[in-house]
Amino acid sequence: MSFLRRPLVRAVFRALVVSYLLFGSVYAVVDAWPRLGWAVGIGVLLLSAMTFAASVRGAVFPGSGHLLLPALAGGLAMHAVSPYSGLAVLYVVVYAAPYRLPLRWAAAFVAADIGGTVLVSLLLGLPVPETFGNTMGLCYSVILAFLLRQLTLSRELAESRARESAQAERAHLAREIHDILAHAQSAQIVHLEGARLLLERGDVPTALDRVTRALRLARSGLEETKRAVDALRGQDIRLLELLERLSVEHRSAGGAPCEVEVSGDVSALPAGARLAVARTAQEALTNVRRHAPGAAVTVTLRNVRGWCELEVRDDGGAAPPAQDSGGYGLVGMRERAELLGGSLTTGPEGAGFRVLLRLPAGAAS
């Protein structure tokens, strides 16, 4: 099908269609002029010219389907004046109607084409075998035209779905990249900024400790990138171990308490749900360090009546309650939840901030 969509192939096809229509129009004039006289010949010439123009415009150029009606009428008139000369127009109309008209109108149009051809042939007293052969040819052409139309629509639908799938995959990769980089780099920035301040004060040993922690976080970020690649390939994610590690990293980066609580059986979560839980916890802890440094955090994972819930709550620390800024991190978390049939609720609660992710325990991966 891609071969037929090449510009050169389409140009050759259009040239063949125009030549076929031109041959029918010229044949009608050449046949009618000596047989019916010059007066009728001029009328046939005008009829052929208008039919040719309408059929070429209506069949070859999109958006001109309304011209198929005068083309059909002109083709039948040419067939009546000069038998078989209008068949070129009638066949082209049959092939063009499914592409240029709505389905119901196209079906009615080709029925009128076949019925009109049979009626004119019988009125002219043309041989029955030839009339039958032309009728069957038109019927076969109708079947082929509608099959080609269906194939075209199926191909366009497949291409549309492929584009949507590629777009979804790009969005998925964008969320993964954001989550990994935002978490790893924000923690490294905290340590490196602290090291810079300590060096300005001359506290080299403590500054070196901060740099060492930043180095560990950089290595951890690299490991996390590898885990993300494994997750994208469908490999298993050890959720509880990952949450514990995120808790340790949070305590190491900010020196604030961070506890992980688990209730209910969460071992049967699909890979997609585990990845969403891990990324949401990661993003939530990153936001705590950014907006409420020093705040105590509780990460709770539970299975409640067929729903997996992740709650990340901080006490605000010395900072005022953070606001839902609508940044890309929260947008990405919401997208993850909605894609899996769940929801994400964020907002201030008391002196701190709360993030609640709810996913069906059987969410598809």
N, C-alpha and C positions, 0 to 999 in steps of 0.2 A: 504493500500500500504506500510506503514511503517513496517508492520509485515513481508512482503516479502523481505525487505531489511536487515533483521537481519542476522548476519553471519551464525548462525546455520541453519536457513531456507535455505539460499543460498547453503550451503554445502550439505544439504540433497537433494536439487533439482538437484545439479550437479551430485551427486552420482546416483540418479534415471536416469538421462539422460545417463550417462555412462553405467549403467546396461542395459538400453533399447537398446543402440547401440551394446553392447557386445552380448546380446542375439541374435540380428539379424545376427551378423557376425558369431557366433558359429552355428546358425541354418543353414546358407548357406553352411558351410563346412560339417556339419553332413548330410545334405540332398544330397549334390552333390557327396561326396566321394564314397559311395557304389553304387550310381546310374551311375556315369560317369567314375569310375575307379580312381586309385591312381594318374595317371599323371595329369588328369584334376583336381583332388582333391587338388593336391599341388598348382596348379594355382589359384584355388578358395580360398585356404588358404591365399596365398599371396595377392590376390585381397581384401579379407575380412579384412586382417590385415592393409593394406594401407588405405582402406576406413574408417575403424574404427579410425585409428590415425588421418586422415585428418578431419573427422567429429567431433571428440572430440575436437581437437585443434581449429577448425574453429567455432564451436558452443559454446563452454564453455569459451574460453579465448578471451578477447577483443584484437583487433588489428590483428586478424588472419582471417579476412573475405575472403581473397583471397583463403584460403584452402577450402572454400565451393564449389568451382568449381570442384576440383578433388573428393570431397566427393559426389557431385551430380552425376558425371559420374560413380563413383564406385558403388553408390546405384542403379543406373539404370542397370549397368552390373550384379550386384548381383541378381536383380529382374529378369533379363533375364536368368541367369544360374539356379537360384533356386527361382521360383516364390514366391513372397511375402516376401522373406528374406531381400530384400533391402528397404522395406517400412519404417523400423525404421529410416534409414538414410534419406529417402526422407521426412518424417514428421519432423524430427529434422531440416533439412535444411530449410523447410518452416518457422518454428518458428524462426530460428536464422537469416535468411536473413534480415528482417527489422531492426534488431539491429546492424548487423555487416557491412551492405553495405549502400551506399547512396540510397535514396528513389527510383530513377529511375532504378538503377541497381537491387535493391531488387525486384521491380515489375517484371522486365524482368526475374529475376532468378526464382521466384516462378512460373511464366508462363511456363518457360522451364521445371521446375520440374513437373508440372501437365501434360503438353503436352507430355513430355517424358514418364511419367508413363502410360498414356493412350495408346501411340503408342506401347510401349513394351508389354503391356497387350494384345492388339489386335493382334500383330504379333505372340504372343505365343498361341493365340486362347483361352485365359482364358474366363470363363463364363462371359457373359455380365452383369448379376446382380452384380457379385462381382467386376467387373471393374467399373461399375457405382457407387457402394458403396464406393470403394476406392477413386474414383475421387471426389465424393461429400465430403468425409471426408477431402481430401486435400484442397478443396475449402473453407470449413468451417474453417479449420485451418488457411488458409491465412487471412480470414476476422478477426478471433480472434487475430492473430499475429499483424496485422496492427492496430487494435483497442488498443491492449495493448501498442504498440509502441506510439500511439498518447496520451494515458493516461500518459505514462512515460514522454513524452516531455512536456505535460501540467503541470505535477507535478514539473518538473525541472524548467519550466518557472515561476510557482507560487513561488517556493522557491527562485529563483533569484530575483523576484520582492520584495519578503518579505525581503531579505537581503538588497536590495537597499533602501527600505523604512526604515529599521532599521538604515542604515547608514545615511540617510538624517535626521532622527529624532535625532540621536546622534550629528550630525553637528549643528542642530537647538538648541539643549540643550547646546552645547558648546558655541555657540554665545550668548545665553541668560546669561549663567553663567559669561562669560567674560564681557559682557556689564554691568551687575549689579555690579560685584566686582570691575572692573576697575573704574567705576564712583564713587562708594561709598568710596572705599578705598583711591583713589587718593586725594579726598577732605579731608578725615580724616587725611591723612598723612600731608597735607599742614597745617591744624590747629594744629596737635600734634607737628609738627616740630617747628611751630611758638611758641607754648606754651613752648617747651623745651628751645628755645632761650630766651624767656621772663623770664623764671625761672632763667636762668643763670645770667640775668641782675638784678634779684630781683624784677621784676614787677609782683607780684603775682596776683593782681586783673585782669590785662589784660590776664595773662596766664590762669586764671580760666575761663575767657570768651571764650578763644580759646578752652579749654577743653569742655566747655558746647556746643559750636558749633559742635565740633567733635562728642559729644554724640548725638546731634540732627541728625547729618548726619548718624550716625550708626542706629538710629531708622528709619530714612527715608529709609536707605538701606534695612532694614528688611521689611518695607512696600512695597518697590519696588520689593523685592523678591516675596511677596505675590501677587502683581499685575502681575508679570511675570507668576506665576503659574496660575492665573486666565486667563491670555491671552492664555497660552498653552491649557487651557481647553475650549477656545473659547468664554470667557466672554468679555464684552465690555470694550474698552479702551477710556477714556475721554481725547482725544488728546490735545485739547487746554489747559485744566487745567494742564495736565502733562508738556507741554512746558513752561507754566508760572511758574510752580514749579521748573523746571530745571533752568530757568532764575534766580529765587530768590536764589536757592542754589549756582549758579555760582557767583552771586554778594556777597553772604555771605562768600563763600570760598575764593575768591580772592580779593574782594573789588573793582572789575572792573565793568564798566557799561555792562549791557547785556539787550538788548531790543528784544521783540518778536513782529513781524508784521505778520498779516494774511490778505490775500486778496482772494476773491472768496469763493465759497461754498466748504468746505472740510468736511462737516458733513456726507456725504454719502460714505466716504472711507471705504472699507472693513477692517475687523479686521487685516488681514495680512499686509495691507499697513499701517495702523495706527501704528502697532507695529514696522514696519521697520522705519517709520518716527521718532518715539520716540527714538528708539535705536540709530539711526544715529545722532540725535541731542545730545543725551547723550554722545556718543563717541566723537563727534566733540568738545563739550564743555570741556570734560576731556582732550583732546589733547591741547586745547588752554591753559588751566591751567598748563599743563605740559611743553609745548614748548614756550608759549608766555605769561607768568604771567603778569597781569596788563593790557593786551590788551582789548580794547573795542570790544564787540561782538554784531552782529546783527543776529537774527534768523528770517528768513522769510519763511513763508508757504503760498503757493499760488496755485490756480487752473488755469492752462493756457491751454485752448483748449483741454480739456480732459486729461491733464497730471497734476499730483500732483508734485509740486516741493518744495523741502526743501533746502534752502540755508543758510549756516552758514558761516559768514564772520567776520574775525577779522582784526584790523588795525595794528597788529604786535607789538604794544606797544613799549617797549624799546629793545625788542629782534629782531634779524634778522628774515626774513621770514622763517617759518618752511618748511622742505622738506618732501615729501611723502616717509616715511621710509619703507613702505610696511609691517608694523607690522601686527599682527593678527587682531587688531581692524579694520583697513582699509580693510583687507581681508574679515573679517566678514561682514562689511557693503556692500561691493561689492557683496558678495554671497547673501545677503538678496535682494539686488536690482535685481540681475540677475534672482533669483528664481521667482520673481514677474513680470518679463518681463521688468524691468527698467534698469537704469544705474546709476553709481556713478562716478563723476568727482572730483578729488582733485588736489590741487597744489597751489603754491604761486600766489598771485595776488596783484600787487603793493607792499606795504610794509608789507602786511599781508598774510593770508592764506584763501583759499575758499574751501568749501565742498558743492557740488551740487548733490542732490539726485533727480532723476526723475522716477516717477512710473506712470503706467496707472491708471487713476482715478477709473477704474473698476477692478483693479487687484484682482485676486481671493485670498480669505483668506485661 
